[in-house]
Amino acid sequence: MSWFSRFWGPVLALLWKDILLELRTKDIIVSMLVFALLVIVIFNFAISPTPQTVTYVAPGILWVAFTFGGVLGLNRSFALEKDRGNIHGLLLTPVGRDTIYFGKMLGNFLFMLIVEIIIFPVFAVLYNFSLLEPGLIPIAFLATLGISAIGTVFSAMAVNTRSREVMLPVLFFPVVAPVIIAAVEASGAVIRGDTGGDLTRWVSLLAVFDAVFLVVSPFAFNFIVED
């Protein structure tokens, strides 16, 4: 059996387990979707964006909705495992801790992408603004990957605390802030039609943060679950 099969086989099995569980419960996607929709609706009434201002406020509103909605999903990710005692079963499986990390991370990443795919057209209708920009696709992909990579680690850390709903945002947002800022700036550049140096710089920053998180997070996850 090749290294690829030994590593990615369990990862994909864990991902499939999370997908099946979500199909039965709808806990993660529904909570993220409802919260994200509430955010964009409230902002729509609060600031009444005009065609002149929407290009400047749209990226911030969009990523606030995605990020805060994502926190709810991240909170539920390990809470379901912890509440049902599944976390002990996962740790007893004959696979590395990095395998568990990537399986859970890919699940969080997939669920966030599904929510974003639904939110994008709703946002475009509410704000009378076209988001059908091809440049937004890699930005959304890279930003969501970074949020999922670091969020999975902090979700595993916060689930063992009494106030996990409070601890996760407190731990998560200071670390993920550069990813959110880069996503907002890059999205704004695409929406304004700026395909020059600003866009390249922010997208490159997103890629660098993703690479760092994907290398560091599995090691951190290993220490967290052992404790």
N, C-alpha and C positions, 0 to 999 in steps of 0.2 A: 504494500500500500504506500502510495507516494505521500510526501509531506503535505501536499495540497489537500488530499483527501482526509488525512488524519486531523488537520487543523480545521478546514472549512466545513467538513462534514458535521461535526458537533455544533459549530457556529450556526450553520443553516438549520440544523435540527432545533436548536434553541429558539432561533428566529421564527420558525414555523410553529413552535409551541406557543409563542407569544401572539402570533397572528390568529391561531385558532381560539385562544383564550379571549382575545379582543373581539372576534366575531361573535362569541357567545355572550359576552358581558357588555360590550360597547362602552366600557368605563373611560378609557383614555381618550379616544377620538371624540366622543360626544362632549366630554368636559372641556377639551381644548377648543373644539369648534364653537360651542356656545359662548365661552369666555371671549374668544377672538371676535366673534360677531358683535357681542355687546360692546367691546372696546371701540370698534370702528363706527358703530351706530351712535354711541355717546359722543365721540369726537366729532362726528358729522353735525350733531345738533349744537355742540359746545362752541365750535369755531366757525361754523357756516362757511366753509372754504369757497372762494371764488375762483374762476379760471385763472386769475392772475397769481393767486397764492397757493393753489392746490399743488403745483409742481414743487413747491418748497416744503409743504407740510405733509404731503402724501407719504414720502419714504419713512419719516419718523413714526407716523401713525401706524403704517403697515407693520413695521418691525416691532413696535411696542405690542401690537396685537399678537403677532407671532410668538414673541419671546415670553410674554406673560401667560399666554395660553399654553406654551410649551412647558412652562414650569409646573402647571397642573398635571400635564401628562407625565413629566419626569417624576413627580411626587408619587403618582399612582404606580409607576413602573416597578419599583422594589417594594412598595407598600403591599401590593397584591401577593408578592412572594413571601414577605414577612408575615402577614396576617394569616396566611394559610399554611405556614411552616414549610413552604417549598424551598426557601433559601437554604435550609440544611440539606435537603436532597440534592440541590445543585452543587453544593460544596463537596458532597460525598461522591459525586460522579468522577470517573477516572479521566478527567480532562484538566488542562491548565486553567488557572484563574483568568488568564488573558482570553481564553476561549469563551468563558462566561461573559466577560466584559464585552467582547465584540458582538456576541449574540444579543445581549441586551441593548447595546448601543445601536445596532442596526435596526432593532425593533423600534426604538425611540425615533430614530432617523426616518424610518418609513412612515410612522404614524404622523409625524410632523409634516412630512411632505404631502401626505393625503389631505391634511387640514389646509395647508397652503394652497393646494390645487383648487379646493372648494372656495377658499376665501378670496382669491385673486379676482374672479369674475364678479363676486358680490361687491367687493370694494370698488371695482371699476364702475358698476352701475350706481352705487350710492354717491360717489364723488364725481360722476359724469366725466370720467377720465379713462383713457385707454392705457391698460397695462400690458398690452400685447407687444412687448418689446423683447426680442430674442436675447438681448443682453442681460435681462433680468434672470434668465434661467440659470446660468452658471453662478450668479451672485446668490440666488436663493439656495442653490445646491451647496455651495461652499459654506455659507453662513449657517445653514441648518446642520451641516456635518459638524461644524465647530461647536454649535450649541449642544448637539447630542453627545459629542465626544466628552466634553467636560461635564455636562449635566448628568451623565450616567454615573460618573465617579461621585459627585456630590449627592446624588440621589441615594447611592449605596451608603454614604456616610451619614446622611440625615435620617435614614429610616430607623436607625438604632437609637435615636434621641426621642425624648418625650414629645417635644414640640417640633415634629419633623416638617409640618406645613409651614412653620416660621423659619426654621433653621435652613432649609434648602435655599430660599431666596437670599437670605443673609450671606450664605457661603458662596452662592452661585454667581450673583450679579457682579460683584467686584472683579471676579476673574474673567467673566465672559464679556464685560463691557467693551474691550477693544474689538471683539468680533461684531457686536451690535453696532458700534460706531462706524466701523468699516463697511458694514452692510448698508447702513443708512446713507453714508456718503457715496458709495458706489451706485446704489439704486438711484439716488438723486442725480448723479452724473448721467446715467442712462436716460432717465426721464427727461432731463433738460437737453438731451442730444449731444452731450459732451463725451466724445469718444477718444479724447486725448490723454494727456499724462495723468490727470486726476483719476480717471477711471482705472487706468493700468496700475497706478500706485495702490489704490484701495483694494482692487482685486488681488494683487500680489500679496498685500498684507493679510488678506483673508486666507490665502493659500498657505502662507507661512505659519499663521496661527493654527490652522488645521493640522499641518504636519507636526508641529510641536505637541499639540494636544493628543494626537493619535499615537505618538511615541511615549509621552510621559504618562498619560492616563492609565494604560494597562498596568504599569508598574505601581502607580498609586493605588489602583483598585486592588491589587494583590495584597498590599499591606492593610487596606481597610477591611476587607472581608476576613483576613486572618485574625484581626483584633476583635 
